[in-house]
Amino acid sequence: MKFLLASACLLGAALAAKEDHLVSRRLSKRFIDEAGNYNISFYHINDVHAHLDEFSSSGTDCTRPERGCFGGYARVKTVLKETRPSHPDSLLLNAGDEFQGTMFFSFYGGEKIAETLNQIGFDAMTLGNHEFDRGDDHLGEFLENLTFPIVSANIISDHPVLNRTIKPFHIFPQYELAVIGVTTETTPGISSPGKGTTFTDAVAAVQNTVDLIRSTTNITRIAALTHIGYDEDQRLARETTGLHLIMGGHSHTPLGAFAGAAGPYPTIVENKDGDEVFIVTAYRWGEYLGYIDVTYDAQGKILSYHGGPIHLTNATAQDEELQTQIDEWRGPFEEFAKQEVGYTNVVLDQSTCQRQECLLGDFVSDALLQYRLNFSTPETAPAFAIVNAGGIRATIDEGPITRGEVLTAFPFSNAVVEVTMSGDRLWRTLEGIISRVNVDNGRPVTSFLQVSRGVHIEYAPSAANSTSNVLVSVTIGDKPLDRAAEYKIVTVDFIAGGGDNFFSPPFEDLVVLDTMDQVLINHIGATSPVDIALDGRLKAVSRCKAAKARRARGN
């Protein structure tokens, strides 16, 4: 049976609220009918990354409201207060990555985030990889302060608090519905979980949990709350049975009927039984609050839906009580964050860093290289610097640059290190990063790269619509990379230690130098006003050129 789908993408909070009320009148009798059909609403959010307060389009503090301010939990609270009373059967779910991204986390850790989430009134949350950035003990303190269930079926931990608080699923008996959680298996390579905390195969964990629920309860309505990414959500849908709704996060994917959306809201994929699975995500930073209202049949399949992402803009009022509290929390770090460290004449863009050369990637890589050149002789000078695009979190707008903007763009407190490696290993490392699969261990590389001046890398798409590429050439200085030579490289401790699976095996006994944010602040001061442009150090070329290069190398 094909579903009768009634969908509308809600492009503003006011429009969303109006549309929601129309829906609530149409579905005012919320009950299980004679056929066993049941209606329930889901609100969902993901990858807020400590954006408790409103922000500019770049993700930094909103200092120019005339250009637009977005998100903030005070706006989320307003939408929920206005619409949730007319949706008596509803759940509010969080798909993870509340940690890391603004001074609210850098200064307070998880304390104020937990307090905010409790006030908002979430019904359940799964964990994102960034919840592990300060280790298991810090996460344990955060979890003990929450007043709602934490679900992740593929996390196994010997940490006493994590073991006690993280459950595979939670059943909401009043709705006869179960929510299963799952967290990306790549977490150990991109965050800092303890050695006793492991992440099993997400698809197997979800299917095993679905089977457990169905064999031990009468529950047929089962939803997944995931932090594995949009592509993996689709794979999860295709490779399981018994699951019909996935609310996801991790990949920061915008879904809906608006410019820039990566797909429809919901995205519909057939499972192993040929049944349709509905996948929704709500972009990033809390700019959107996801909303989907579904009708289940007696077998737990979705018959119809209504909804769309609710855009939280200046047009959405802020809840005064919560906003006052957030403003007070700003006090201790506000003056520090507002200190101007320089000026830029150009937008130091971050938005394309995970796909290609980006201006902020060029700038920070050059900053790391220059930092080491300042302390080097010609004989000891490094060849170039390399950073992971995943560590670059927000655009820095043109105009004055503040400490807060730098800390928002680079929130991870990574330290600068130098490593020496053979040309052969360097080629294999770059080949793995460009192809997205580590050549030495065969595991996925989970970030693109950004590089400094001193190196030029050419690559070509490996296939149509593929995110992986083929390494074509590497030029260091004015010479092709010499596989028999040794090269000194500047990077950060996170990736030198195995993060994002760039280097295998990771480098040991690293000498940790200054922190990345301080190096960048010093570089901004030395080069202000910043006025740079892309120079082609990372260059995509034709597949024909790639094939010719491979023939020349004899492979």
BELVEN-V33216 format. One record per helix or strand of 3 or more residues. SS is the DSSP state (H for helix, E for strand). FROM is the first residue (numbers start at 0). TO is the last residue. If there is no record, write none. Layout:
# BELVEN-V33216
ss from to
SS FROM TO
SS FROM TO
This chain:
# BELVEN-V33216
ss from to
H 12 25
E 37 44
H 64 66
H 72 85
E 89 93
H 102 107
H 110 119
H 128 131
H 134 143
E 148 150
E 154 156
H 159 164
E 168 171
E 176 182
H 186 189
E 196 198
H 201 215
E 220 226
H 229 237
E 244 247
E 266 269
E 275 280
E 287 295
E 301 306
H 319 337
E 339 343
H 358 372
E 383 387
H 388 390
E 398 401
H 402 408
E 414 421
H 422 434
E 448 450
E 454 460
E 468 475
E 485 491
H 492 495
H 498 500
H 515 526
E 537 539
H 542 552
